[in-house]
Amino acid sequence: MLPIKHTLFIVSGVSSFIIFYMGIVNFLTSVEESTGMILLIFSVFVATGTLLGTVHISTSITKPIQKLAKNMSDFSKSNKMSDENQIKTNVKEIFELNENFVSMGEKVEKTITLQNEYVQKLKDMDRKKIEFSSMVSHELKTPLVPILGYVQMLQKENFLGNLNEKQKDAVDEIYASTVKLQRLIGDIMTTQKLDLGKLDFNNEDINVLDLINGVIKEFKPVADAKNIELVTDYDKNTHIFTDKDRLNQVFSNLIKNAIDFVSQNTGKVIIGAIDNLEDIEFYVKDNGPGISSENQKEIFKKFYQIDTSTSRKRSGSGLGLAICKGIVEALGGKIWVDSEENIQTTFYFKIPKKPIKISVNNESKKFEISI
């Protein structure tokens, strides 16, 4: 696309050349020499006037248009009006166009400023809400410790006196509910720490096979009770430098979900890994009912439940997979799911073999960058 200035000069140049050429032709072909000379001089004046007129038009029209275009381009990048490139023109249409642009730009600038202020206020409110929730969760967790301790004492025979069968059943129910509440509060606190960037990570050298065997050993009693098969699909002597406790937390959430969803007696859960060049790709695969493509898009969101009916069979806060996602991403990796309804579900997550963490701290924020 040619600028308007170049277009004007091309048109005026061609017109001037044609006029000058006609003057020369008339001079050479005219019967009377004086008449030809007059026509030649006239053509020179007209051609010169055309060029000078083009220069004037370019100065009074094209320059303001170019400056206005530049101002618009600068505004689209910075969203701020500049007082440095003021447009001065006597052309009514350009003057009105510039005035409308300035008026619109000022309104947009004010709107963006207000929007940024509202966004910052919402962020501050959200942070205060998370901090308040964190404090409440901590205060809720504190009284659970003595409750759980006394319940465990009551469960021991002859420790605080004998209990009849009904009393034992009641104490067992209290214990199960307390553990469930403690787990829920723990999930909420972990989620809040992830949101605030305050979850601690302690990296160490880990043998991948030992890690997988360890989580299988932890869940074997639960799986055996339901006659569910747990399988290891990894046999290499590979090491990874990351947080072992956090990886165990991710595996625990994924394996617990798999055991909950597969059928008793026919259920099978495979825990394995793939050794890539720069990372280890872990996976937990089960032969459960699968997850629809629609639910797969939402499954890592906080408090999301696939079954939201009041009669749902499986309990849970809907925070497990959100915690998995937060931990994996904080360790520099990524997590995703691949599932076919009524066939199988596989959760994958990649962890770099040797993540490098750069921590930047200030008074209010903590940033961690994984490379």
N, C-alpha and C positions, 0 to 999 in steps of 0.2 A: 504494500500500500504506500502510495506516494503522499508526502505531506502536502498540505494545501499551498504552501509557499512555492514548492517546486513545480506544482501543477500550473500555478499562475505564471511563473517565469517561462515555462515551456510554451504555454498558449500565447503569451505576449511576444516571445521570441519568434515563434513561427509567423504570427501576424505581422510583426515589424519587418521580417525578412520578405514576406510576400509584398507588402506595401513598397519597400525599397526596391525590390526586383521589378515591380510594375513601373516605378519611376524611371529606372534605367532603360527598360524596354521602350517606354514612351519617348525618352530622350534620344535613343538611337533610331527610332522609326519615325519621329516627327518630321513633317515637311519643313516647318519653320523651326530654326534652331532656338529662337527666343522662347517659343512655346514649350519646347522640350525641356529647356533649362528650368523654366518655371515649374513644370510638372515634377522634375527631378528634385528641386529644392523643396517643393511641397511634400513630396514623399519622404524626404529626409526628416523634415520637421514632424510629420505624422508618426513616423517610425520611432523617432526619439521621444516624442510625447507619449507614445504607447508604453515604451520602456520605463520612462519616469513615472507614469501613472501606475504601472505595476509595482514599482518600488514603494510608492506612496500607499497603495492599497495593502501591500504586504506589511508595511509598518503599522498601519492603523487597524488592520483586521487580523492578519495571520498571527502577529506577535501576541496580541491579547488572547487569541484562541489557544495558542501553544502554551502560554502561561497558565491559562485556566485549566487546560488538560493536565499540566504538570501539578497544579495545586490539587486537582481531583485525585491524581495518582498518589501524591504524598499523603493526602487525607485517608485514602483507602488503606494505606500501610500503617499509619500512626494513629488514626482516629482523632487527630487533633488539628485544629485550624491554626494556620501560620499567618502572622501579621507581616512577615518579611516580604512576601511576593504579592503586594497589592496591585490590582489591575486598574490602569487608567486608560479609558477609551471614550471616544465621542460617538461611537456606534451604539445606537439605542438598544438593538437586540442583544449585543454582547454585554452591554452594561446591565440589562435586566437579567440576563442569564447568570452573570457573576453574582448579582445581588441575591438571586434565588438560591444559588449554590452556597453562598456564605450563610444565609439564613438557615438553610437546611443543615449545613455542617455544624452550626452552633447548637441546633436542637439535638442532633445526633450525638454530639460531644457531651452535652448535658445528660442525655439519656444513658450513655455508656458510663459516665461518671457515677450516676445514681445506681445503675445496675451493679457496678463494681463495689460500691459501698454496701448495697444490700447483700451481695454474695459474701463479702467479708464478714458482715454481721451474722449471716446464716452459718458461716464456718465457725465463727466464735461461739455462737449458740450451740452448734453441734458438738464442738470440743468440750464446752462446759457440761453439756448433757452427758457426754461419754465419761467425763471425769466424775460427775455426780453419780452416774450409774456404777462406776468402778468403786467409788467409796461405799455405796449402798451394798454392792455385792460383797465387798470385804467385810462389812458389818454383819451381813447375813451369814457369812461363812464362819465367823468367830464363835457364835453360840453352838454351831453344829459339832464342834470338836468335843465339848463335854457331853453333849447329848449322845454322840456316837460312842464315846468312852463308857458312859454308864450303861448304855444298851448292851455293849459287848460284855460288860461285867455281869449283867443280868442273864446273858445267854450261857455263861459258865455255871455249871452245876455247883451248888453249895457255896458259891462265892458271896452272894448277897442274900442267900436264903433259897429254899426250894420253891419251884414254880410248878403249878399244875399244867396240863396240856394246853388249855385255853390261854393261860397266861404266856406260855412259851410261844404259841402261835401269834399272840398280840405283839410280843417283843420282837419276834422275827419280822413281822410286818413293819413295825417301827424302824427296825434296822434297815430293811430293804428300801423304805421310803426315804430315810435319812441319807443313805448312800446315793440314791437317785437325785435327791436335792443337792447334795454335795457335788455330784458330777455336773449337774446343770449350772450351778453357780461357778464351778471351775471353767466350764465352756464359755460362759458369759464374760468372765474375767480375762480369759485368753483372747477372746474376740476383741475386747476393749483395748487390751495391750497392743494387739496387732494394729488396730485403728490409730492408736496414739504413737506407734513406733517405739514402744517401750518393752517389747517382748525380748528377753535375753536369749542370746545364742552363744553356745560354747563349742567351737569346732575341735575335732580330734580325728586322728587316723582310725578308720573303721574298715574292718574286713566285711565285704558285702555278703559273702556266704554266711558268716557268723551272725550277721544282722538278721538275715532272712530266717535262719534256723531258730534264732532267739524269739522272733515274733510268732513263729509257728508253735514253738514249745509253750509259749504263753497262752495261746488259744486252743491248744490241743484238748485240754479237759472239757472245754465248752463244746467243741466240735464232736468229741467222742460221745458226750451225753446225748447229742442229737443225731449221732451216727452220720456225721458229715465228714467227708474225706478232705484233708488238708494236704496239698502236694507242693513240694519244692521244685522249681524249674530253673535251677542255676547251680553250676558246679565249678565255676572258675575261682581262682585265688586272686581276686581283685580288691583293691583298696580305694577308699574315697575319703576325702578330708572335709567333714561337715559335722553338723550337730546330731549326735546319735539319739539323744532323748527326743528331739523334735521329729526325727524320722520315724522313731517308734510310735510317736503320737499320731503321725499321718497313717502309718500302717494299721495301728489299732482301730482308728475310725473306719478305714476302708474294709478291713477284715471283719469287724463287728457288723457292719452293714451287710456284707456278703453272707455271713452266717445267718443273720436275721431274715434274709430274703430267699435263700435257697430252701428247698424242701428237705424235710427230715428223711433219712435213710437213702435218699438218692442225690443229695446235695454234694457238690464238689467245688472246692475253692483252690485255685492255683496261684501261688505267690512266686514271682520270678523277677528276672532282670535281664537287660540287654546291655552288653558292654560296648559303648560307642567310643569314638576317639577322644572327645572332650567331656563326656558326661556318662552317667549311668541312668538307663531308662528302666525304672521299676514298674511293675504292674501287679494288679490283683484281679484275677479273672474268676467269674462264677457262672454256674449254669442255672441262674435264677430266672425270674419272669422277664427280665430286661426292662429297659427304660425307653419310652417313646421319644421321638426326635424333638417334639415340643418341650418335653420335660428336661431333655438334655441341655437345652439352651438356658434353663433357669436353675439348674440343680446346685450350682455353686454359690447361689445367693443366700444371704443370711435369712434364717427362719423359714426357708422354703421347704415345703413338705409335698411329696408326690401325692400322698393320700391325705387330704384335708378334711375328710368326713369325721363326724363325731364318733363313729363306730370303728375307726381305724384300729387295726390289730397291733401295730408297732408304735411304741412310744418314742419320744425324742424331741429335742428342741429345734432341730433343723439348722444347727450351727456346726455340726461335725464336718461337712464338706467345705463350708466356708472357712473353717479353721485350717483344714488341709490346704486349701488354695492360698490362704495368707501365709502359712509356714513355708510352703514350697516356693512361692514367689519371693519371700524374704531371704531364702537361701539361694536365690539367683536362678531358680528353675521355673518350670511350668507344669500344669496339670490339666488333663482332659479326660473325656470319657468316650468310649466306643461301645455301642450297645445295639442289639437286635431283639426286638420284642419276642418273648416266649422262647428265646434261644440262649442268649448269654449277655453278660455285661463285663467290660474290662475297663478298669480305671488305670490310667498311665500317669506317671509323673517323672520328669527328668530333673536330675540334680547334677550340677557341675562337679567334676572330680576334685578340682582345686579352686574353689571360689576365692576371689580377692575382695575383701570388704573395706571400703573407705568410709569412715564415720566422721560426720561433721556435726558438732554440737554447738548450740547457742542457748540463750536463756529460755526460749519457749519451744524450740523444735529440735528434733534429732533426725538426721537424714542418713540412710545407709544405701550405698550404691554397690551392686555386685557386678564385677567385670568378668 
